[in-house]
Structures are given as structure tokens and as C-alpha cells.
Amino acid sequence: MAAPIDRNGLPLGKLVFEKSSFKNEKSKHEEFIEDHHFNYTISCILPNCKRIPDILQSSCVGEKVFLVQDLPLIEVISLDLIEAFIKRGKLRMLSHGGNIDADDCVAVLPTGHLILHLSKDTYQQLGLEGKPSQFPKRKKSKYIVDIDLTSPSFKPGKKGYNRVKWCFKDRLGLKFNFISTWTPSDDEICPSSMQKYFTMKGCKCKPVKIKCNMKKYNDVLVPDIDPSHVDFDNMDYNYTDVYEWLGGFSCGIDLLCNPDDYLSTYSFNGPTGPPATCSYVQYSGYFSCQTVQSIIKSIREHMDEWKLPWCSVTVQGFMDSPLSWKQREHGYLNNGDNLYTFIIFPDDTYWLYSAYGSYDLVS
């Protein structure tokens, strides 16, 4: 199912909903998570839970993230980097501090592709072949250059490699700050090897501290959702009502439906359980897809132990990333939305919401 997100007459984003089971052989949840490369926040809502389990805390806070400062773009196409990190694991790098609608932005994907999202002036001065950005449609102000760093023909001495190297070095000496994560193919290799590599190259590379915001709310009227009895056509609520409740709770809105409350008289349209304690946690920084997979796996394995009727996991992408899912272009109009939410149930079924902004290619 898909529904437009109304923004009072502004160009619409899209909210896509689907439901399935983790046990379903045709479920594409793992592929879906792996395709969303640049994850800025991970948020969890745990109904009937008085504290955040330690296993969630350790998974997120232990993420190895590094900020590489003033890295010359020519270093990204270094054969040393390609052989040591791109071909021996999953390297994700995203330029940091720029605005996607006005500045030059760069991303390195775990597939080995280098994506340059450039202003018209930079694109023309650089001299590499690319294509106009899809956004904005009427004005060709940004351009995309896609370089496959793993191509057999992309190596020193070859025409394509020499051309890119010359453009990066002699035409424009572009430098960027990058936030980076690396997941080695070999579990015995430490992801922090990346920090040592860039330091040896003379670059300033420092760890990024993961921020954590935990809250506990009492007397919350939690939606009573039974995934085995869902028929939205014959119910008082639908999937957008549940999504709205999740958003309201995450923002700290009073959901007790007090008619005398001046700020909020919101109430969930469907059934709710008795007032209960509900915990919320948000981790901010930069997270690999493997961390998201690990969190969802941990929740599935411990739902009965934690006595959760359901649990939500929301992953928000970077607003100024040049891509959202896979290699689909992402832009910024009124916002840079690119996020998804899993609602996980004890029977291993799930609901999946994915929200796209106005400047997003959905498929």
C-alpha cells in the first residue's frame, strides 16, 4: 500500500506500507535494510518496558564511526584504499557538512561506486561525464557523476582511471569531510583499521561519538495491535493511524487524550491497552546496515523475555545524502525525509513503513 503525505498543498512525499513475516522465504527485509546505506538515527519504542535492554545499548554505542577531515577526493580513488577497504569489506563514506540542494556532496557505496553530486559550476570545471540531477526538474542546477571503483578497467595506467585522477588532481583539488564506517569481510579484522589507514596517509581522522537519548513515559495508552486480525477496511483505524501514533510518541506529545489539554487532544482511533510504562530510545551518529540488522535480530529473539506486545524500530537517513535506497537519487525540497519503520510482533510478523520525501526516486 502507498499513501501520499499531505503537506498543505506542497509537493507530496510518499508513505509505503507492507506487512510480512521474517520467516517468509520471500521476505525482502534484509535486502531492504542493506539498500539504505546512510543511517543517521535509530529509534526504538518498547511498550510495557521500564528500561532499555543492555543489548540494544551495546549494539549502537559500539558502532565504529570516524570523521575524516579535509580528505582530498583523489585519495578516494587510491589503489590502496580500493584494495584494502572497498574490496575487502563494505565501506560507506558520506561527505559531511554540505547541503544537498546547494553544495557539492559525495558518497562511497558498499557496492564500490563513488557518487558525485555536483553543482553546475563544479561539474563543468571538473570535466567528467555525468548526467543532470532529477531534482529540481525544471532547472538543471545539479549533476551526478557515477564512478565504479571496482571495475576491472579502473586502475592506474588505464584511460578511465588516468582521466579521473587528472581531473581530481589537476583540474579541481576538491576536499571533503567524510563520515565513514567499514565492515570488514573478515571478522578478525577490526573496523578501526580505517582510522589507522587515514592517519598514516596524513589525514586527521577521529572517532564520532554516538549520542543516546532515553526516555520513559508512564500511563501511556499503547495501541493494542493484533497482526493476526487486521482488516483495515472493517476497522476503526488503519496503518496510517498507527504510524501517526508512533510519530506523536517519538516527539513526546501527550497521548492521553485529555479534553482540557490546550496543546493536544489527540487520541488513537483504535483499541488501546490499559495505561502502561513505555520506553523510548534514540541513537544518533552514523550506523551501518549490519548494526540495524543486529538490533532487529536481538529484538526478535528477546520479545517474549521482555514481554513486549510489539516493538518499533525507526531508521532515519541523512537529509543531505545524495542517495536514499540503492542508487536512487535523493534531494531536499521542504525536507530530506528518507526513513523506514519496522513494527515487530512476537509471532515474527512485521509491518514495514518507508517514507520518501518530495525529491526522492521511489523506484
C-alpha positions as CSV (number, residue, x, y, z in Angstrom):
1,M,0.0,0.0,0.0
2,A,1.1,3.6,-0.6
3,A,-0.3,6.9,0.6
4,P,0.8,10.4,-0.2
5,I,2.0,12.5,2.7
6,D,-0.1,15.8,2.6
7,R,1.9,18.9,3.3
8,N,-0.8,21.6,2.8
9,G,-0.6,21.9,-1.0
10,L,3.2,21.4,-1.2
11,P,4.6,18.6,-3.4
12,L,3.8,15.3,-1.8
13,G,6.1,12.7,-0.4
14,K,5.1,9.1,-0.2
15,L,4.5,6.6,2.6
16,V,4.7,2.9,1.6
17,F,3.3,0.2,3.8
18,E,3.7,-3.6,3.6
19,K,3.3,-6.5,6.0
20,S,5.0,-9.8,6.0
21,S,6.9,-12.3,8.2
22,F,10.6,-12.6,9.0
23,K,10.1,-16.3,8.5
24,N,8.6,-15.9,5.0
25,E,11.2,-17.1,2.5
26,K,10.1,-14.3,0.1
27,S,10.5,-11.6,2.7
28,K,13.0,-8.9,1.5
29,H,13.6,-7.2,4.8
30,E,17.3,-7.9,4.9
31,E,17.8,-6.6,1.3
32,F,15.6,-3.6,2.1
33,I,17.8,-2.7,5.1
34,E,21.1,-3.3,3.2
35,D,20.0,-1.0,0.4
36,H,19.6,2.0,2.8
37,H,23.3,2.9,3.1
38,F,23.4,6.1,5.2
39,N,21.7,5.8,8.5
40,Y,21.8,8.8,10.9
41,T,19.5,7.7,13.7
42,I,18.0,4.5,15.1
43,S,14.9,4.9,17.4
44,C,13.1,2.2,19.3
45,I,9.7,2.3,21.1
46,L,9.2,-0.5,23.6
47,P,5.7,-0.8,25.2
48,N,5.4,-2.3,28.7
49,C,9.1,-1.9,29.2
50,K,10.6,0.1,32.1
51,R,14.2,0.2,30.8
52,I,16.2,-0.1,27.6
53,P,17.8,-3.5,27.4
54,D,21.6,-3.6,27.5
55,I,21.9,-5.5,24.3
56,L,20.4,-2.6,22.3
57,Q,22.7,-0.1,24.0
58,S,25.8,-2.1,23.3
59,S,24.9,-2.7,19.6
60,C,24.5,1.1,18.9
61,V,27.1,2.7,21.2
62,G,29.7,0.2,20.0
63,E,29.4,1.4,16.4
64,K,32.8,2.3,14.9
65,V,32.3,5.6,13.1
66,F,35.1,8.0,12.0
67,L,35.2,11.6,10.7
68,V,37.9,12.1,8.1
69,Q,38.7,15.8,7.8
70,D,39.8,17.6,4.6
71,L,40.3,14.4,2.6
72,P,41.4,15.1,-1.0
73,L,39.0,13.4,-3.4
74,I,41.9,11.9,-5.2
75,E,42.6,9.8,-2.1
76,V,39.2,8.1,-2.5
77,I,40.4,6.6,-5.8
78,S,43.7,5.5,-4.3
79,L,44.5,1.9,-5.2
80,D,45.5,1.3,-1.6
81,L,42.0,2.3,-0.4
82,I,40.3,0.3,-3.0
83,E,42.2,-2.9,-2.3
84,A,42.3,-2.6,1.5
85,F,38.7,-1.5,2.2
86,I,36.4,-1.4,-0.8
87,K,37.3,-4.9,-2.0
88,R,37.7,-6.4,1.5
89,G,34.5,-5.3,3.1
90,K,31.7,-2.8,2.9
91,L,33.0,0.8,3.0
92,R,30.5,3.6,3.4
93,M,31.6,7.2,3.2
94,L,29.4,10.3,3.1
95,S,30.6,13.9,2.8
96,H,29.7,15.9,5.9
97,G,28.6,19.5,6.4
98,G,27.2,20.3,3.0
99,N,23.6,20.9,1.8
100,I,22.5,18.6,-1.0
101,D,20.5,21.3,-2.7
102,A,23.3,23.9,-2.8
103,D,26.7,22.3,-2.2
104,D,28.8,19.5,-3.7
105,C,28.2,16.2,-2.0
106,V,30.0,12.9,-2.3
107,A,29.2,9.3,-1.3
108,V,31.1,6.0,-1.5
109,L,28.7,3.0,-1.5
110,P,29.5,-0.5,-0.3
111,T,29.0,-1.6,-3.9
112,G,32.2,0.2,-4.7
113,H,30.5,3.1,-6.5
114,L,31.7,6.7,-6.0
115,I,28.8,9.1,-6.4
116,L,29.5,12.8,-7.0
117,H,26.5,15.2,-6.6
118,L,27.9,18.4,-8.0
119,S,26.8,22.0,-8.7
120,K,26.7,23.0,-12.3
121,D,29.9,25.1,-11.9
122,T,31.9,22.3,-10.3
123,Y,30.6,19.8,-12.8
124,Q,31.7,21.9,-15.8
125,Q,35.1,22.6,-14.3
126,L,35.7,19.0,-13.3
127,G,35.3,17.7,-16.9
128,L,33.9,14.2,-16.1
129,E,30.9,12.7,-17.9
130,G,27.7,12.6,-15.9
131,K,24.0,13.4,-16.1
132,P,21.7,16.1,-14.8
133,S,20.1,15.5,-11.5
134,Q,16.4,14.6,-11.4
135,F,15.8,17.4,-8.9
136,P,14.8,20.1,-9.5
137,K,13.2,19.1,-12.7
138,R,12.8,22.5,-14.3
139,K,16.3,23.8,-13.5
140,K,19.4,21.8,-14.3
141,S,21.5,23.1,-11.4
142,K,23.0,19.8,-10.1
143,Y,24.7,16.9,-11.9
144,I,25.5,13.3,-11.0
145,V,28.8,11.5,-11.8
146,D,28.9,7.8,-11.0
147,I,32.4,6.1,-10.9
148,D,32.7,2.3,-10.4
149,L,35.9,1.9,-8.3
150,T,35.8,-1.9,-8.6
151,S,35.6,-2.0,-12.4
152,P,38.5,-4.2,-13.8
153,S,39.3,-1.2,-16.1
154,F,39.6,1.3,-13.3
155,K,43.2,1.0,-12.3
156,P,46.4,3.0,-12.9
157,G,47.5,3.0,-16.4
158,K,44.0,2.6,-17.9
159,K,42.5,5.5,-19.7
160,G,39.4,5.9,-17.5
161,Y,41.4,5.9,-14.2
162,N,44.0,8.3,-15.5
163,R,41.3,10.7,-16.7
164,V,39.6,10.7,-13.3
165,K,42.9,11.1,-11.5
166,W,43.8,14.0,-13.6
167,C,40.5,15.8,-13.1
168,F,40.7,15.3,-9.3
169,K,44.3,16.4,-9.0
170,D,45.0,19.0,-11.7
171,R,41.6,20.5,-12.6
172,L,40.0,20.7,-9.1
173,G,41.7,19.8,-5.9
174,L,38.4,19.0,-4.1
175,K,38.5,18.2,-0.4
176,F,35.7,17.0,1.8
177,N,35.0,16.0,5.4
178,F,33.7,12.4,5.4
179,I,31.9,10.4,8.0
180,S,32.8,6.7,7.4
181,T,32.1,3.2,8.5
182,W,33.7,0.0,7.4
183,T,32.5,-3.6,7.9
184,P,35.4,-6.0,7.1
185,S,34.6,-9.2,5.3
186,D,36.9,-10.9,7.8
187,D,35.5,-10.9,11.4
188,E,39.0,-11.0,12.8
189,I,39.9,-7.6,11.3
190,C,38.9,-4.5,13.4
191,P,36.8,-1.8,11.7
192,S,39.0,0.8,13.4
193,S,41.8,-0.2,10.9
194,M,40.3,2.5,8.8
195,Q,41.4,5.2,11.3
196,K,44.9,3.9,11.2
197,Y,45.0,3.9,7.5
198,F,43.9,7.6,7.1
199,T,46.2,8.7,9.9
200,M,49.1,7.1,8.1
201,K,48.1,9.0,5.0
202,G,48.5,12.2,6.9
203,C,44.7,12.9,7.3
204,K,43.0,13.9,10.5
205,C,40.7,11.0,11.5
206,K,38.8,10.9,14.7
207,P,36.0,8.7,16.2
208,V,32.5,10.0,16.1
209,K,30.7,9.6,19.5
210,I,27.3,8.1,19.3
211,K,24.6,10.2,21.1
212,C,21.9,8.5,23.1
213,N,18.6,9.9,24.2
214,M,16.5,7.7,26.5
215,K,13.0,8.5,27.9
216,K,10.5,6.6,30.0
217,Y,6.8,7.5,30.0
218,N,4.2,6.3,32.4
219,D,0.4,5.8,31.9
220,V,0.7,5.6,28.2
221,L,-2.3,4.3,26.2
222,V,-0.5,2.0,23.9
223,P,-2.3,0.8,20.7
224,D,-3.5,-2.7,21.0
225,I,-2.4,-4.2,17.7
226,D,-3.1,-7.8,16.8
227,P,-1.4,-8.6,13.5
228,S,-3.4,-11.8,13.1
229,H,-6.7,-9.9,13.0
230,V,-6.0,-6.9,10.7
231,D,-8.6,-5.9,8.2
232,F,-8.2,-2.2,7.7
233,D,-11.4,-2.0,5.6
234,N,-13.5,-3.0,8.5
235,M,-11.7,-1.4,11.4
236,D,-11.8,1.9,13.2
237,Y,-8.1,2.6,12.4
238,N,-5.6,1.8,9.6
239,Y,-1.9,1.7,9.2
240,T,-1.5,5.5,8.9
241,D,-3.2,5.9,12.3
242,V,-0.6,3.6,13.9
243,Y,2.2,5.5,12.1
244,E,0.8,8.8,13.3
245,W,0.8,7.5,16.9
246,L,4.4,6.4,16.6
247,G,5.4,9.8,15.4
248,G,3.5,11.6,18.2
249,F,5.0,9.4,20.9
250,S,8.5,9.9,19.4
251,C,8.1,13.6,19.6
252,G,6.9,13.5,23.2
253,I,3.3,14.6,22.6
254,D,0.8,13.9,25.3
255,L,-1.3,11.0,24.0
256,L,-3.7,10.7,27.0
257,C,-6.5,12.4,25.1
258,N,-7.2,15.0,27.9
259,P,-10.1,17.2,26.5
260,D,-8.8,20.1,28.8
261,D,-5.3,19.9,27.3
262,Y,-4.7,23.1,25.3
263,L,-1.8,21.6,23.3
264,S,-3.1,18.2,22.3
265,T,-6.4,16.4,22.3
266,Y,-5.0,13.6,20.1
267,S,-6.3,10.1,20.6
268,F,-5.6,6.8,18.8
269,N,-8.6,5.8,16.7
270,G,-8.2,2.1,17.5
271,P,-8.2,0.0,20.7
272,T,-5.6,0.6,23.4
273,G,-4.4,-1.4,26.3
274,P,-4.5,-0.2,29.9
275,P,-2.2,2.7,30.9
276,A,1.4,1.3,30.9
277,T,5.0,2.3,31.0
278,C,6.6,2.8,27.6
279,S,10.3,3.3,26.9
280,Y,11.8,5.2,24.1
281,V,15.5,5.5,22.9
282,Q,17.1,7.3,20.0
283,Y,20.7,6.8,19.0
284,S,22.3,9.4,16.7
285,G,25.5,9.3,14.7
286,Y,26.1,7.0,11.8
287,F,25.2,3.3,11.7
288,S,26.0,0.5,9.3
289,C,23.2,-1.7,7.9
290,Q,24.8,-4.6,9.9
291,T,24.0,-2.7,13.1
292,V,20.4,-2.2,12.1
293,Q,20.2,-6.0,11.3
294,S,21.7,-6.8,14.6
295,I,19.2,-4.7,16.6
296,I,16.2,-6.2,14.8
297,K,17.5,-9.7,15.3
298,S,18.0,-9.0,19.1
299,I,14.5,-7.7,19.5
300,R,13.0,-10.7,17.7
301,E,15.0,-13.1,19.9
302,H,14.0,-11.4,23.2
303,M,10.4,-10.2,22.7
304,D,8.9,-13.0,24.9
305,E,11.6,-12.4,27.6
306,W,10.9,-8.7,27.6
307,K,7.1,-9.2,27.4
308,L,6.6,-6.8,24.5
309,P,3.3,-6.8,22.7
310,W,5.1,-5.2,19.8
311,C,8.2,-3.0,19.2
312,S,9.1,-0.4,16.7
313,V,12.5,0.4,15.1
314,T,12.8,3.5,13.1
315,V,15.9,4.3,11.0
316,Q,16.3,7.8,9.7
317,G,18.7,8.6,6.8
318,F,20.8,11.7,6.4
319,M,18.8,14.5,5.0
320,D,21.6,15.7,2.7
321,S,22.6,12.3,1.4
322,P,22.7,12.2,-2.4
323,L,21.0,8.7,-2.3
324,S,18.3,7.1,-0.3
325,W,17.8,3.4,-1.2
326,K,20.2,1.6,-3.5
327,Q,21.4,4.2,-6.0
328,R,18.1,6.1,-6.1
329,E,18.6,9.8,-6.2
330,H,17.7,11.8,-3.1
331,G,17.2,15.5,-2.8
332,Y,15.8,18.2,-0.5
333,L,12.8,20.4,-1.1
334,N,10.8,21.0,2.0
335,N,12.6,18.3,3.9
336,G,15.1,15.5,3.3
337,D,12.9,12.6,4.5
338,N,14.2,9.1,3.9
339,L,13.3,6.8,6.7
340,Y,11.7,3.5,7.5
341,T,10.0,1.8,10.4
342,F,9.6,-1.8,11.4
343,I,6.9,-2.8,13.8
344,I,7.9,-6.2,15.1
345,F,5.4,-8.7,16.7
346,P,6.1,-11.7,18.9
347,D,4.9,-14.1,16.2
348,D,7.8,-12.9,14.0
349,T,5.5,-10.9,11.7
350,Y,6.2,-7.3,10.9
351,W,4.8,-4.2,9.4
352,L,7.1,-2.0,7.4
353,Y,6.7,1.7,6.6
354,S,9.0,3.5,4.3
355,A,8.7,7.3,4.0
356,Y,10.1,9.2,1.0
357,G,10.4,13.0,0.6
358,S,9.2,15.1,-2.4
359,Y,12.7,14.9,-4.0
360,D,13.1,11.1,-3.9
361,L,13.1,8.5,-6.6
362,V,10.9,5.7,-5.2
363,S,11.6,3.1,-7.9
